[in-house]
Amino acid sequence: MEREQKPAVSPPQEFFPRGAIAFFFAMIGFYLVLWLTMYWVMAGRS
């Protein structure tokens, strides 16, 4: 008795890359802090 296999179909749902967007803003914030720190160090040396 073989069962007839149905294709795996998931209901259509919206894909929104929330994690990727959060990571993007986290990296922007990280580089902003890094850049400001380096700027502060260089300004302090002059």
C-alpha positions as CSV (number, residue, x, y, z in Angstrom):
1,M,0.0,0.0,0.0
2,E,1.8,3.1,-1.2
3,R,0.5,6.4,-0.2
4,E,0.3,9.1,-2.8
5,Q,2.8,11.8,-1.9
6,K,1.6,15.4,-1.9
7,P,4.0,18.2,-2.8
8,A,5.1,20.1,0.3
9,V,3.4,23.4,-0.2
10,S,3.5,26.0,2.6
11,P,0.9,28.7,2.7
12,P,2.1,31.9,1.1
13,Q,3.5,34.2,3.7
14,E,5.4,37.5,3.5
15,F,9.1,37.3,3.9
16,F,10.7,40.2,5.8
17,P,14.4,40.0,6.6
18,R,14.1,41.5,10.1
19,G,17.3,40.0,11.3
20,A,19.3,41.2,8.4
21,I,18.0,44.7,8.8
22,A,18.8,44.7,12.5
23,F,22.3,43.4,11.8
24,F,22.8,46.2,9.2
25,F,21.8,48.9,11.7
26,A,24.0,47.2,14.4
27,M,27.0,47.3,12.0
28,I,26.3,51.0,11.1
29,G,26.2,51.8,14.8
30,F,29.4,49.8,15.5
31,Y,31.3,51.6,12.7
32,L,29.9,55.0,13.9
33,V,31.3,54.3,17.4
34,L,34.6,53.0,16.0
35,W,35.0,56.0,13.7
36,L,34.2,58.6,16.4
37,T,36.6,56.9,18.8
38,M,39.4,57.0,16.2
39,Y,38.5,60.6,15.4
40,W,38.6,61.5,19.1
41,V,42.0,59.8,19.5
42,M,43.5,61.5,16.5
43,A,42.1,64.9,17.5
44,G,43.6,64.4,20.9
45,R,47.0,63.8,19.4
46,S,47.2,67.0,17.4
